[in-house]
Amino acid sequence: MDPLDALPRIALAHLPTPIVQIPQLSARLGCELFVKRDDVTGGAESGNKLRKLEFLMAEALDQGCDTVLTTGGIQSNHARATALVCARLGLACVLFLRVDDPFAPLPLTGNVLLDALAGATIRPITREQYRTRDELMAAAARTLELSGKKPYVVPEGGSNGLGALGYVRAMREVRTQIDSGLAGDPRPFDVIVHACGSGGTAAGIALGAARYGVARTVRPMAVCDSADYFQRRVEAQMHEARARCSGLPASPPFVVDDAGKGPAYAVTTSEQRAFLVDVARTSGVVLDPVYTGKAMFGLGLAIKRGEVPAGARVLFVHTGGLPGLLAAAESFHEEAR
Ligand SMILES: Cc1ncc(COP(=O)(O)O)c(C=O)c1O
């Protein structure tokens, strides 16, 4: 038996997600592009976070927890997925969301609207408080315990060794799809490309791609911070994942690329926004400005620089993020007209 199947997991995502070949994007980018549609792992809770939550929420339920605490930026897709899953499982949910002004009214748009619909308690925190988010959540968990609750803390992005196993499992799913002829010819991909914001998806994909022979290498596209920072952070999460599940490879190949990240987290250039609009208009694939748009934009740059060879067989994992795009509507007033 695969050791992955010995771990508690609850089925939350609609799986397997399809792999589609989009010739217009292959032509535009100059590679043989396949897209793994993890933007359709579910309904409003959809995206990459559901795969991590399958393992994390199983642990929360196993421990008899009744309240889940997690954190992220104000338009966090992870926070929204967690809030909706908690509502489904009958758990209370507290979200520590980073804002510029913690006293300003919350913008009820995109992910925040869905958090509110799910009945999550939103605690706005400053950028400064966000730097000590883990301590903040640990303190809140202790306070909840004193009032008789059983809290479970999920780190930013659901990114730790346990959450990463969701993407190890996803790579096993891709292996089955390759073997069934659902990914073009039955060769492994040259490279897997995806957005990287807190590292858990990258850790799982790198471990799983090597474990199941899905791709020669993995190229996580950083959407903030630096390539060096993520290289270390992903390594640390791979280490944790190996401690949770035997049989995972020691040093799977992956190279973090930060060339497409733009000015800052959740801030885009006009060129990046125009790229996202062009992708939607020519292929019907809708990317978001915070994660997937920057990742595919970065793939284009990597091909131009020759770091991903022209004509390579690329699997782009579309990790979701649509509510974040809708919340950023105003920034598209020029490019989307
Ligand atoms: C849509 C989307 N794509 C990609 C990511 C990055 O995944 P990870 O946090 O595991 O690096 C996130 C979350 O941060 C996300 O919301």
The ligand as an ORCA input file, in Angstrom:
! r2SCAN-3c Opt
* xyz 0 1
  C      -4.861     30.784     -6.299
  C      -3.623     30.411     -5.585
  N      -2.611     29.880     -6.289
  C      -1.448     29.539     -5.719
  C      -1.244     29.727     -4.376
  C       0.094     29.372     -3.817
  O       0.070     28.162     -3.131
  P       1.023     27.981     -1.874
  O       0.489     28.916     -0.813
  O       0.873     26.571     -1.500
  O       2.387     28.360     -2.268
  C      -2.274     30.269     -3.578
  C      -2.119     30.530     -2.146
  O      -1.208     31.088     -1.630
  C      -3.484     30.615     -4.204
  O      -4.499     31.135     -3.507
*
